[in-house]
Amino acid sequence: MQSTDLHPPGFKRAVVIGGGVAGLLSARVLSEHFEQVTLLERDSLPKGPEARKGVPQARHVHALLEAGREALEQLFPGLVQELCAEGAEPGDMGRDSAWFHAGAWKARFVSDIRTVLCTRAFLEWKVRGRVATLPGVTLRPECSVKALLADPSRTRVTGVLLEGPGGEEALEAELVVDASGRGSKGSRWLEELGYGRPDVEQVEIDLAYTSCFFERPSSLPDWKVLVVYPRAPEGWRTGVISCVEGGRWLVSLGGYFGHHAPTDAEGFLAFAGSLARPELHDALRGARPLSAPVTHRIPSSRWLHYERMARWPEGFILLGDAVCALNPIYAQGLTVISKGTDLLARMLSAQARATPATRQGFARRFQRELARVLAMPWWMSTTMDLQYPQARGRRPPGLGLVQRGFTLMLDLTSRNANACRRFYEVMHMRHGLGGLLTPSLMASFIAYSIQSLFVPLERRANVTVCPPAPGGGHDTG
């Protein structure tokens, strides 16, 4: 991710809107190409690993998938090792995850697909500490952006109008990056400049998840993550226990369409007992809670198709949840953000090599390339959610057939380690969907599909017993 031409002449300042993970990673990338990078955050910034108002999802389970972990390590060498040295849990996806998915337990095996388990607040705090020390980077908390500034022709964004502790201020910049999350005002700002609003694609899911910290028991199970997902469309409730820093478990219980976990201790535990499998409830019985349960609601998955707009101003891009906010149950958010900032790094470096004195057309090209990155995780997430008749969203022709095939592939991952490995590789963004189309896997899939016509799921996969981890679940590797 190192640029071959740092700080090209004439490119003095970039402004990043939003101090979450997307904004921090963007600031890190931009620091290689601009003399000054100013990151604007509406909240005050905590001095430690604490959740803040502007990131309510930080109180709930997150997963750093392999592609995201690798992107972070490239941007901040030694960060992953530092996280783990201070309490984050390294894990092997196949060995350390006990995952009940779509009606059966997934196979467990040593996959060499590495994850890092920690809280969102801890990760953001450590990344923010690294970004704050970068030459030329300034973090300005308690600053809200009110509008974009533009040249007289309104063809180029030239900065932002912000409101901070000292009042209103016009801050000029050659590039403005909106990484402000679901609450982004980017579409409104573009409309104010005369560009109209983007098409919006969304799938309404009425999801909420309630989370609580627990002290880890002295006798540890052989998993680091325990996941119980429903089988759509019959089941609506989900639960996750994840090891995180501080010797704690972070437990998130979720549900669609009004099936939302209560925030009282008794109701929280009762909801855990209503999941498709008893293992999560059993693990919590007798475990000591360390916090009160808190709830976060996600009404929909949403993609603002900026790449389709007829016109686009120079000097303004959006990424992260400001463009595409996915269902968090599928744990893709942090990794998709990392892939988006990796794209930004690669495109800026290529632009500097090709035409170091101009960024003409760069912003529009970025939005179009970002859409390619988003297409696969969006398809996977919404294809699964649209199995529920209650989910409201566009159902393309042939979706039912695709869902049937996808469900059979998920079933196959519960009895075939090769299929499970391939699924994890796609999930962790090692490969696109083509990773599921290898000849050996397709042969297994066809045979399994024929078998499924005659044999019920309960007899096809290990439904009743959680498979043990091979060689134990707590070797950090």
N, C-alpha and C positions, 0 to 999 in steps of 0.2 A: 503494500500500500504506500510505499515511499514515492513521492513525486520526483521526477527527473529535473524539474525546473521550479524551485520554490519561489513564491512571491513574484510572479511575472510583473514587469513594469506596468504601472497604472492601476493595479488591483490592490487597493489599499485596505478596504474594509468589507467584510461580510457580516451580516446580522442574522442571528438565529433566534427564532421565536419559540420559546418553550425549553425549560430546563430539565425535562425528563430524560430517559435513556436515549430517545431519538435525537433530542436536541444536543445532548452531550456528545454522542458519537458524531453528529454532524459537525460540531465545533472542532472536534479532534481532526476530522478529515480536512476541513477548511483551513485549519492552521498551517497546512503545508502549502497553501496556494495564495493566502492573503496576509498582508502585513499585520492587520488587526482583525480579530474576530470578537464580536460583542454578542454575548448570549443574554437574552432578556427573559426573565422568569417572573410571572405574576406573584407567586408565593414568596414569603421569606424562606431562606434555605436553612434547614436544620444543621447543627454542628455534628450530629451523629447519625447512625443508621435508623432514622425515624421516618415513619410514613407522614406525608403531608397532605393538606386539603386538596391540592390540585391533582393528586395521583391516588384516588380512593382505591383503585385496584391493587395498590401496593400491599394492602393488608391481607391479601389472599395468595393461594398457592401459585407459583410461577415455575416454569421449567426452562432452563437454558439448553436448547437442543444443540446438536453437534455443530451445525453450520454457524449458529450464533456464538458458540464458545470459540470456534476457530477465528471468527471475525474479530471478536474482542481481543484475543491473544495477539493477532496481527497488529491491531491498533495500539494495544497496551501490553507490550511484552512483559511477561512475568505476572500479569494480573490474576490469571486463573490460579497460579501457584500461591499468590498472596491471599486470594479468597479462601482457598482450602486450608492454608496455614492458620487462618483466623476463624476457622470453624465451619466453612461451607463444606458440603459433602460431595466428593467426587463419586461417580457411579457408572456402572456399565448398564446400558439400557436393557439388554437381554437378561442379565444375571440379577440385577438389583431391583427390578420392577416386578411386582406381583400385580398383574393387570387382568381383571375380569372385564371382558369387552364383547359386546354384541352377543351375550348369552353363554360365553365360555371363557376359561382361563387361557391366556396366551402362553405359548411355549416359553420355557426359561432356559437360557443358554448363555455362554460367554460370547458377546456380539462384537466387542471392541468398538462399540459406538458409545462415546463418552459423553456424559452429562455432568452438570454441576448443579447441586441443589442448595439454594439459599433464598432468603427473602428478597423481594424486589427492592425494598428500602436499603438493605445492606449492599446489594450490587450497585444501586444508583449512587450511594454514598462513596463507595470506593472509586467508581468511575469519575464522579465529580471531583474527588480529591486529585486524581491524575490530571484532569482537564484544567483545573485551576492553576496548575503549575506550568502550563504550556506557555512559551513566550508569545506575546501578542494577544493572548486570549483574556478577555475580561468578562466575569460573570456579574450581571446586574440584577439582583432580586428586587421584588416589589415594583416591577415595571410592567405595565400593561400596554399593548399595542392597540391604538385606536383606529389607525388607517395606514394604508400604503401611500407613500409619496411616489409621484411619477413625473416624467418630463412633460413639456407642454403638449406634445402629440399623444401622450398617454400610450406610447408604444414600449416604454421602458420604465420599470420600477426603479426608483433612485434612492429608496430608503423607507423609513417608517416614521410615523408620528406616534410617540409614546407618552405615557403619563406615569411619572415616577414620584418619588418622595419630594423632589424639587419642583413639581408641576409638569406642564407639557414641554416636550422637546422634540425637535426634528432631527433625526439621526440619519445621515446620508450613508449609502452603501452601494457597492457595485453588484452585490448579490444578497437577496433576502431569502432565507429558508424558513418556511413555516413547518415547525415540528411540534405544534402545540396540542396535538391529540384530538380526541373526539370533539372537544369544544372549539375547534378551529373556526375562525371567522373568515377563512380564506375565500370561500365561495361568495360571501357578501362583499368582501373587498374587491374581488374581480368584477362583480356586478356594478359596484360604484365607479369603477374605471371604464365601464362600457363594454365589458367582455361577456356579459351574461353569466348564467349559472351552469354548472356541469350537470349532466345526467347523473341521477343517483339510483343505484341498484341496492336493494336491501332485502333481507329476510328477517321478518319479525318473529322473535323466539320467546319473548317475555321471560328471559332467564334471570335468575338471581342466585348468588351464592353467598353463604354465611360461613365465616371463618373464625377460628379460635386457636390460640397456642396451648399446647400441653407439654408437660415435662415428660421426657422420654423415660420409659420404665428401665429399671436396672437390667432386666432380662430382655434383651433385644430380639426381635424376630429376624428372619433371614432375608428381609427385604429392607430397602431404604425408601421405597415409594410403594404404597398400596393404593390401587385405583379400582373402583367399582363403577363401571359405566352401565347405563341402561341399554337394553336392546330395543331399538326403535322399530315400530312406533308404540310398542306395548308399555315400555318403561320410560319414566320421565325424570327419575332422580339419580344423582351421581354423588360420589364421595371420593376424596383423596386425602391420604396422609403422606406428608413429605418430611423427611429429616431436613432440618435447617440449622444454621449456626446457633451457638448457645446451648447445645444439647437439648434442643426442643423439637417437638413435632408441630408442624403447621397443618391444621385440618380444615379443609374446605368442603362444605356440603352444598350441592347445587340442585336446581330443579327448573324445569320449563313450565310455562303456562300456569302460573300460580302455585306450583308445587315448590314453595320456598321455605327453607329451613328457618325455624324460630331463632330468636336471639337470647332466650333464657336457657340456662344450663340443662334443665330437665327436658325441654322441648328439642334442644339441639341433639341430645343423646337419643331421644326417641326417634327423631328423623333418621339418624344413622342406622337405627334398628329397622327402618323401613326399606333399606336398600335391597337390591336383588340378591346380595350375598351378606352373610352375618359377620365376616371376618373383620370388617372395619369397626363395627359396633363392638365386637368382642375385644378388639385391641384397645378401645377407649375406656372400657369398663375398669374402673379403678385407677385410671391415669389422672393425674392432677392437672386441672386447667390452670393456665397462667395468665389468661386474659378473658375479658368478656367477649362473647361472639359479636361480630359486626357483619352487616349485610351490604352487598354492592349489587345494583341492578343493571342489567344490560338488555334494553328492549329489543335490539336488533343487531345483526351484522350489517355493515354498511360500506359501500364502495362508491366514492365520488369519482366519476370517470372524467378527470381533467384531461386525460389524453385524447378524448374525443372532441374537445372544444374547437370551434372553427378558427379562433384566433387566440394568440397567447402572448403576453408581454415578455420582453427580455428582462432578465434580472430577478425573476421570482420563481421559486419551486416549492413544492410541498412533498412531504414524505411521512412515513409512520401512520399512526391512527388518524392523522389529519386527512389522509387519503383513503385508507382502507382499515376499518376496525373489525376484526374477526371475532367470532365466538371464542371466548377465552378457554372454554373447556378443552379445546384441542391443543392448547399450549404452544401455539405458533407465534404469538405476538412478538416476543423479544427477538426471536430468530428472524422473523420477517423484517423487523426494524434493522437488524444487523445486516441483512442482505441488501436492504435499501441504501444504507450508508456505504456499504462496500461498492455498490453500483456507482454512487456519487464519487467515491474516491477514484475508481477506474476511469470514469468519464472525464473528470477534471484533469487527471494525468494525461489522458489521450488528447484532450483539447489543448493542454499546455504544449505538448510536443508538436501538434499539428499547426496551430495558429496561436502562438503565445501572446499575441497582442490583442486578441478579441475573443469574446464569448458569444458571438452572433449565432442565434438559433440554439444555443446550448439548453436553455430552460425547457423549450418545447421538446427537444430530443430526450431530455431526462424524463419528463413525465411519460412519454411513450415507452421508453425502456423500462421504467418502473412498473408500468402496467404488465409487462411480460413477467416480471418477478412475482407479481401479485396473483397472476392468473391461476397457478396451480394450487397454492394454499386456499384461495377463495373457492375454487371448484371443490376441493376436498371437504372443506368445512360446510359449505352450503348444500352440497349433495347429501351429506349425512343429515343435516338439519331438516331438509325438505322431505325426509321420510315421514315426518310428523304431519298429518293432515291439518293440524292447528297452525302450523307455520305458514305465514303469509309471505309470498314472494313469487317471482317468475319461475314457472316450471317449464323448461324447454321441452320440445317434442322428444320422446324417447327416454325421458328422465327415469321413468319407472324401470325400464330394462337396464339402464346403467346402474341404478340403485340395487337391483337384484344381483347383478354381477359383482358389485362392490361388496355387498353383504356376504356373498359366497366366498369372496377373497378374504374377508375378515374372519369368516369361520375357518378357512383353511389355515390361517396364521395361528390358530389355537391347536393345531395338530401336526403342523409341518414347520420345523425350525427354519428351513430355507425360505419358506414363504414369509415367516415372521421377520426374518432378517431383512428380506427385500422390502417389506412394508416399513420397517423401522428406517431403512436407508432413504426411502421416499419421504417419510415423515420428518426426518432430520435434514432433509434437503441435500443429501449426498447426490441423489439422482432425481430426475423428473419422473413422471408417471411411466415413462418407458422402462424404468427399473423393474416394473412388475410384468414386463412382457418378454422375459427371457424364455428360450425354448423349454428348458427343464421346468420352469415354474408354470408355463402355460400348459404343459402336458399334465402336471399335477392338478392344475385348476380344472381342466376338462374332465379328468377322471373323477375329481371330487364333485363337480357339478352333476355328473351322471349319477353318482352315488346319492347325492342329496335328494334325488327324485324318489328314492325308495327307503332311506334310513333317516329317522328323526334326528334332530340336532343333539338330543341328550345322549344318543348312542354313537354320534360321530365325533364328539369332542369331550374333553375332560371338563365337565360342568361342575361337579360336586367337590372336587379336591383341588386346592391351590398347589400347583407343582412346586417342589422345593428348588431353591437356588443351587446350581451346580457348584460344588466346592465351597458353599457358604456365601452369605450375602454381605460380608463386611470387610472384605479384602479391598483396600482402596486402589490397588493396582498402581 
